[in-house]
């Protein structure tokens, strides 16, 4: 049994990861600004602000794995990179592995680039948020080698706006966007959570970013 703390654990991806991890018998705690409206069975909930260092330290203390499923918008707009740096430092200090839900826009369109959010077709209103996610990824890549981390970026077809069927299976990719024939790849939030918890249980991407899709 692994002690897993999910920061932002009541959001779209965070709730799915909490549900999957709890179903496998792990000790799961979700941390969010307010208590979940629909608590997940077997999951403990604590409240606090990700912008507050003492709240974060209280949340990560005792964790084997710290999962970050925070959005770079809302009250973290302009604070996202700083907050993630604080979380990474705390994870290292407490000897916890760090797992981050990354952004699809940070994936490369080809092995040579550019990043998806650098394309003129990427929605301009979302570009600052993707750039913030990319800054977090680059900071992790240049972090202390003692910090054990992974980032899992979803494919472009992911989210409430693009629901996908749950299949129980997924393909694994690296830094380049995945496709399904002529269309961008997709994955359901439940299968994304399966991939995330699989990585927690059987680490294969140490200090790496990867992606998954159907």
LORO-518253 format. One record per residue (C-alpha): residue number from 0; chain; x, y, z. Coordinates in pm, 1 decimal, padded with zeros to 6 digits, m for minus. Example, Ala and Ser with C-alpha at 12.3 -4.5 7.8 and 13.67 -1.06 7.14 Angstrom:
residues 2
rec pos=0; unit=A; x=01230.0; y=m00450.0; z=00780.0
rec pos=1; unit=A; x=01367.0; y=m00106.0; z=00714.0
//
This chain:
residues 214
rec pos=0; unit=A; x=00000.0; y=00000.0; z=00000.0
rec pos=1; unit=A; x=00132.5; y=00341.1; z=m00102.0
rec pos=2; unit=A; x=00042.8; y=00664.9; z=00075.8
rec pos=3; unit=A; x=m00065.2; y=00901.8; z=m00201.3
rec pos=4; unit=A; x=m00153.8; y=01269.0; z=m00159.3
rec pos=5; unit=A; x=m00326.2; y=01435.6; z=m00454.4
rec pos=6; unit=A; x=m00305.1; y=01814.2; z=m00464.0
rec pos=7; unit=A; x=m00607.9; y=01930.2; z=m00658.1
rec pos=8; unit=A; x=m00763.4; y=01593.1; z=m00594.1
rec pos=9; unit=A; x=m01123.3; y=01706.9; z=m00640.9
rec pos=10; unit=A; x=m01080.5; y=01823.2; z=m01001.2
rec pos=11; unit=A; x=m01137.8; y=01634.0; z=m01325.0
rec pos=12; unit=A; x=m00814.9; y=01432.8; z=m01342.2
rec pos=13; unit=A; x=m00747.0; y=01439.5; z=m00968.0
rec pos=14; unit=A; x=m01077.5; y=01275.5; z=m00879.6
rec pos=15; unit=A; x=m01021.2; y=01000.6; z=m01135.8
rec pos=16; unit=A; x=m00669.9; y=00932.7; z=m01006.6
rec pos=17; unit=A; x=m00797.6; y=00923.6; z=m00647.6
rec pos=18; unit=A; x=m01075.0; y=00682.3; z=m00744.2
rec pos=19; unit=A; x=m00837.9; y=00449.7; z=m00929.8
rec pos=20; unit=A; x=m00571.7; y=00454.8; z=m00658.0
rec pos=21; unit=A; x=m00824.2; y=00387.7; z=m00380.8
rec pos=22; unit=A; x=m00974.7; y=00099.5; z=m00578.5
rec pos=23; unit=A; x=m00630.5; y=m00064.3; z=m00576.7
rec pos=24; unit=A; x=m00601.8; y=m00041.8; z=m00200.1
rec pos=25; unit=A; x=m00371.6; y=00257.1; z=m00167.4
rec pos=26; unit=A; x=m00403.4; y=00510.0; z=00115.1
rec pos=27; unit=A; x=m00526.8; y=00820.1; z=m00066.5
rec pos=28; unit=A; x=m00569.3; y=01176.2; z=00058.3
rec pos=29; unit=A; x=m00698.3; y=01460.1; z=m00157.9
rec pos=30; unit=A; x=m00607.2; y=01821.6; z=m00087.1
rec pos=31; unit=A; x=m00822.4; y=02104.5; z=m00220.6
rec pos=32; unit=A; x=m00959.2; y=02447.5; z=m00135.9
rec pos=33; unit=A; x=m01292.2; y=02300.9; z=m00027.0
rec pos=34; unit=A; x=m01425.7; y=01958.7; z=00062.9
rec pos=35; unit=A; x=m01548.7; y=01750.4; z=m00233.2
rec pos=36; unit=A; x=m01920.5; y=01763.0; z=m00304.6
rec pos=37; unit=A; x=m01916.1; y=01390.0; z=m00380.4
rec pos=38; unit=A; x=m01643.6; y=01222.7; z=m00170.1
rec pos=39; unit=A; x=m01471.7; y=00918.0; z=m00316.8
rec pos=40; unit=A; x=m01515.7; y=00605.6; z=m00104.7
rec pos=41; unit=A; x=m01203.9; y=00524.0; z=00091.8
rec pos=42; unit=A; x=m01039.7; y=00860.9; z=00025.1
rec pos=43; unit=A; x=m00952.4; y=01113.1; z=00297.6
rec pos=44; unit=A; x=m01008.1; y=01482.2; z=00222.8
rec pos=45; unit=A; x=m00820.9; y=01779.0; z=00368.4
rec pos=46; unit=A; x=m00860.1; y=02144.7; z=00279.4
rec pos=47; unit=A; x=m00611.5; y=02424.0; z=00237.6
rec pos=48; unit=A; x=m00452.5; y=02661.4; z=m00010.2
rec pos=49; unit=A; x=m00184.2; y=02549.5; z=m00253.6
rec pos=50; unit=A; x=m00047.6; y=02903.1; z=m00229.6
rec pos=51; unit=A; x=00024.5; y=02855.5; z=00141.1
rec pos=52; unit=A; x=00352.8; y=02678.9; z=00220.3
rec pos=53; unit=A; x=00239.1; y=02555.7; z=00560.5
rec pos=54; unit=A; x=m00079.7; y=02406.8; z=00412.4
rec pos=55; unit=A; x=00125.1; y=02227.0; z=00148.4
rec pos=56; unit=A; x=00372.6; y=02094.3; z=00402.2
rec pos=57; unit=A; x=00088.0; y=01965.0; z=00617.2
rec pos=58; unit=A; x=m00053.7; y=01787.5; z=00312.5
rec pos=59; unit=A; x=00263.9; y=01618.1; z=00188.0
rec pos=60; unit=A; x=00404.6; y=01511.2; z=00525.0
rec pos=61; unit=A; x=00407.5; y=01131.9; z=00541.3
rec pos=62; unit=A; x=00328.9; y=01080.0; z=00173.1
rec pos=63; unit=A; x=00513.8; y=00828.0; z=m00041.7
rec pos=64; unit=A; x=00389.3; y=00993.4; z=m00360.3
rec pos=65; unit=A; x=00274.0; y=01351.9; z=m00411.6
rec pos=66; unit=A; x=00047.1; y=01399.3; z=m00712.8
rec pos=67; unit=A; x=m00002.6; y=01747.6; z=m00856.1
rec pos=68; unit=A; x=m00329.3; y=01792.0; z=m01044.7
rec pos=69; unit=A; x=m00360.2; y=02168.8; z=m01026.0
rec pos=70; unit=A; x=m00479.1; y=02408.3; z=m01295.8
rec pos=71; unit=A; x=m00267.5; y=02711.5; z=m01393.2
rec pos=72; unit=A; x=m00579.8; y=02927.3; z=m01389.3
rec pos=73; unit=A; x=m00808.8; y=03069.6; z=m01124.0
rec pos=74; unit=A; x=m00636.5; y=03155.5; z=m00797.8
rec pos=75; unit=A; x=m00311.3; y=03004.0; z=m00929.4
rec pos=76; unit=A; x=m00300.3; y=03231.7; z=m01233.6
rec pos=77; unit=A; x=00043.2; y=03392.6; z=m01212.6
rec pos=78; unit=A; x=00136.5; y=03171.8; z=m00915.1
rec pos=79; unit=A; x=00139.3; y=02830.7; z=m01082.2
rec pos=80; unit=A; x=00513.8; y=02804.5; z=m01144.5
rec pos=81; unit=A; x=00603.8; y=02926.3; z=m00795.6
rec pos=82; unit=A; x=00356.5; y=02691.1; z=m00628.6
rec pos=83; unit=A; x=00485.0; y=02393.4; z=m00826.0
rec pos=84; unit=A; x=00843.5; y=02479.3; z=m00730.1
rec pos=85; unit=A; x=00735.9; y=02486.5; z=m00365.5
rec pos=86; unit=A; x=00567.8; y=02146.6; z=m00403.4
rec pos=87; unit=A; x=00874.2; y=01996.1; z=m00572.9
rec pos=88; unit=A; x=01099.3; y=02120.0; z=m00293.5
rec pos=89; unit=A; x=00867.3; y=01977.5; z=m00029.6
rec pos=90; unit=A; x=00846.0; y=01642.4; z=m00207.7
rec pos=91; unit=A; x=01223.8; y=01619.1; z=m00215.6
rec pos=92; unit=A; x=01259.1; y=01725.3; z=00147.8
rec pos=93; unit=A; x=01009.4; y=01458.8; z=00255.4
rec pos=94; unit=A; x=01153.1; y=01186.6; z=00031.6
rec pos=95; unit=A; x=00835.6; y=01152.0; z=m00173.9
rec pos=96; unit=A; x=00805.9; y=01077.2; z=m00543.1
rec pos=97; unit=A; x=00641.2; y=01357.3; z=m00741.8
rec pos=98; unit=A; x=00384.4; y=01286.4; z=m01012.5
rec pos=99; unit=A; x=00243.6; y=01574.9; z=m01217.1
rec pos=100; unit=A; x=m00055.2; y=01594.3; z=m01449.4
rec pos=101; unit=A; x=00097.6; y=01786.2; z=m01739.4
rec pos=102; unit=A; x=m00051.9; y=01984.3; z=m02023.0
rec pos=103; unit=A; x=m00126.9; y=01854.9; z=m02372.9
rec pos=104; unit=A; x=m00007.5; y=02182.3; z=m02523.7
rec pos=105; unit=A; x=00346.6; y=02120.7; z=m02402.2
rec pos=106; unit=A; x=00384.5; y=01811.6; z=m02623.2
rec pos=107; unit=A; x=00588.1; y=01841.5; z=m02942.8
rec pos=108; unit=A; x=00416.7; y=01829.6; z=m03281.5
rec pos=109; unit=A; x=00716.7; y=01636.5; z=m03415.2
rec pos=110; unit=A; x=01050.3; y=01518.9; z=m03278.8
rec pos=111; unit=A; x=01204.7; y=01848.5; z=m03392.7
rec pos=112; unit=A; x=00921.5; y=02062.1; z=m03255.6
rec pos=113; unit=A; x=00753.9; y=02300.2; z=m03219.4
rec pos=114; unit=A; x=00546.1; y=02255.2; z=m02907.1
rec pos=115; unit=A; x=00174.2; y=02230.3; z=m02966.4
rec pos=116; unit=A; x=00107.9; y=02562.1; z=m02792.0
rec pos=117; unit=A; x=00356.3; y=02733.2; z=m03026.8
rec pos=118; unit=A; x=00141.0; y=02645.5; z=m03326.9
rec pos=119; unit=A; x=m00071.5; y=02928.3; z=m03473.1
rec pos=120; unit=A; x=m00367.6; y=02691.0; z=m03450.8
rec pos=121; unit=A; x=m00342.5; y=02659.5; z=m03073.1
rec pos=122; unit=A; x=m00617.8; y=02865.0; z=m02901.7
rec pos=123; unit=A; x=m00457.6; y=03193.1; z=m02797.4
rec pos=124; unit=A; x=m00663.7; y=03216.9; z=m02478.5
rec pos=125; unit=A; x=m00512.1; y=02892.3; z=m02348.9
rec pos=126; unit=A; x=m00151.8; y=02959.9; z=m02450.5
rec pos=127; unit=A; x=m00046.0; y=03134.3; z=m02124.5
rec pos=128; unit=A; x=m00169.8; y=02837.4; z=m01921.6
rec pos=129; unit=A; x=00017.4; y=02589.9; z=m02141.5
rec pos=130; unit=A; x=00331.4; y=02802.4; z=m02119.2
rec pos=131; unit=A; x=00303.3; y=02791.9; z=m01739.7
rec pos=132; unit=A; x=00275.5; y=02411.8; z=m01750.9
rec pos=133; unit=A; x=00578.7; y=02399.1; z=m01977.7
rec pos=134; unit=A; x=00776.5; y=02617.3; z=m01735.6
rec pos=135; unit=A; x=00700.8; y=02365.3; z=m01460.5
rec pos=136; unit=A; x=00821.2; y=02079.6; z=m01682.4
rec pos=137; unit=A; x=01145.0; y=02259.3; z=m01770.2
rec pos=138; unit=A; x=01208.0; y=02337.8; z=m01402.6
rec pos=139; unit=A; x=01169.1; y=01970.1; z=m01315.8
rec pos=140; unit=A; x=01409.6; y=01870.8; z=m01592.7
rec pos=141; unit=A; x=01674.5; y=02098.5; z=m01444.0
rec pos=142; unit=A; x=01595.4; y=02009.6; z=m01081.5
rec pos=143; unit=A; x=01819.8; y=01835.3; z=m00830.1
rec pos=144; unit=A; x=01886.1; y=01478.5; z=m00954.2
rec pos=145; unit=A; x=01775.7; y=01353.9; z=m00611.6
rec pos=146; unit=A; x=01416.5; y=01457.5; z=m00686.7
rec pos=147; unit=A; x=01224.7; y=01160.0; z=m00827.9
rec pos=148; unit=A; x=00950.9; y=01292.6; z=m01056.9
rec pos=149; unit=A; x=00738.4; y=01211.4; z=m01359.5
rec pos=150; unit=A; x=00498.4; y=01415.6; z=m01569.7
rec pos=151; unit=A; x=00210.5; y=01253.2; z=m01757.2
rec pos=152; unit=A; x=00067.3; y=01477.2; z=m02029.4
rec pos=153; unit=A; x=m00268.9; y=01378.9; z=m02177.0
rec pos=154; unit=A; x=m00331.4; y=01381.8; z=m02552.9
rec pos=155; unit=A; x=m00517.0; y=01664.1; z=m02722.1
rec pos=156; unit=A; x=m00842.8; y=01469.9; z=m02700.6
rec pos=157; unit=A; x=m00880.7; y=01481.4; z=m02323.1
rec pos=158; unit=A; x=m01115.6; y=01661.9; z=m02089.6
rec pos=159; unit=A; x=m01479.1; y=01728.7; z=m02020.6
rec pos=160; unit=A; x=m01503.1; y=01891.2; z=m02364.5
rec pos=161; unit=A; x=m01382.8; y=01571.7; z=m02536.8
rec pos=162; unit=A; x=m01521.4; y=01266.8; z=m02355.2
rec pos=163; unit=A; x=m01383.4; y=00934.8; z=m02477.4
rec pos=164; unit=A; x=m01488.3; y=00577.1; z=m02419.0
rec pos=165; unit=A; x=m01318.8; y=00389.2; z=m02136.1
rec pos=166; unit=A; x=m01140.3; y=00086.1; z=m02279.1
rec pos=167; unit=A; x=m00910.3; y=m00029.5; z=m02000.2
rec pos=168; unit=A; x=m00616.1; y=m00000.8; z=m02239.2
rec pos=169; unit=A; x=m00373.2; y=00269.6; z=m02346.2
rec pos=170; unit=A; x=m00067.3; y=00331.4; z=m02563.0
rec pos=171; unit=A; x=00242.7; y=00502.0; z=m02426.4
rec pos=172; unit=A; x=00433.6; y=00779.4; z=m02601.4
rec pos=173; unit=A; x=00710.6; y=01023.0; z=m02518.3
rec pos=174; unit=A; x=00734.0; y=01397.1; z=m02585.0
rec pos=175; unit=A; x=00554.9; y=01395.1; z=m02922.1
rec pos=176; unit=A; x=00177.8; y=01418.3; z=m02965.4
rec pos=177; unit=A; x=00011.3; y=01088.1; z=m03050.8
rec pos=178; unit=A; x=m00247.5; y=01035.3; z=m03320.7
rec pos=179; unit=A; x=m00505.5; y=00778.1; z=m03420.1
rec pos=180; unit=A; x=m00475.1; y=00764.0; z=m03796.0
rec pos=181; unit=A; x=m00568.2; y=01104.9; z=m03932.9
rec pos=182; unit=A; x=m00714.8; y=01235.3; z=m03608.1
rec pos=183; unit=A; x=m00554.2; y=01349.8; z=m03282.5
rec pos=184; unit=A; x=m00537.3; y=01080.3; z=m03017.8
rec pos=185; unit=A; x=m00774.7; y=01079.7; z=m02721.3
rec pos=186; unit=A; x=m00817.8; y=00904.2; z=m02389.1
rec pos=187; unit=A; x=m01087.9; y=00887.0; z=m02125.2
rec pos=188; unit=A; x=m01016.3; y=01030.0; z=m01783.2
rec pos=189; unit=A; x=m01060.7; y=00683.5; z=m01629.8
rec pos=190; unit=A; x=m00796.7; y=00529.6; z=m01857.6
rec pos=191; unit=A; x=m00566.4; y=00827.3; z=m01800.4
rec pos=192; unit=A; x=m00598.1; y=00756.9; z=m01427.7
rec pos=193; unit=A; x=m00516.5; y=00389.5; z=m01484.5
rec pos=194; unit=A; x=m00195.6; y=00490.7; z=m01662.6
rec pos=195; unit=A; x=m00108.6; y=00737.5; z=m01387.3
rec pos=196; unit=A; x=m00153.2; y=00484.7; z=m01107.4
rec pos=197; unit=A; x=00029.1; y=00218.6; z=m01310.3
rec pos=198; unit=A; x=00329.9; y=00453.0; z=m01313.2
rec pos=199; unit=A; x=00302.9; y=00498.6; z=m00937.0
rec pos=200; unit=A; x=00295.3; y=00123.9; z=m00880.3
rec pos=201; unit=A; x=00559.9; y=00029.1; z=m01138.2
rec pos=202; unit=A; x=00789.4; y=00328.0; z=m01197.1
rec pos=203; unit=A; x=00923.6; y=00326.5; z=m01552.0
rec pos=204; unit=A; x=00952.7; y=00699.3; z=m01622.8
rec pos=205; unit=A; x=01187.7; y=00837.6; z=m01360.9
rec pos=206; unit=A; x=01257.5; y=01206.8; z=m01417.3
rec pos=207; unit=A; x=01072.8; y=01187.6; z=m01748.1
rec pos=208; unit=A; x=00763.6; y=01322.1; z=m01917.3
rec pos=209; unit=A; x=00546.3; y=01083.6; z=m02116.6
rec pos=210; unit=A; x=00200.9; y=01071.9; z=m02269.0
rec pos=211; unit=A; x=m00069.8; y=00809.8; z=m02312.8
rec pos=212; unit=A; x=m00363.0; y=00766.0; z=m02549.5
rec pos=213; unit=A; x=m00606.1; y=00507.1; z=m02680.6
//
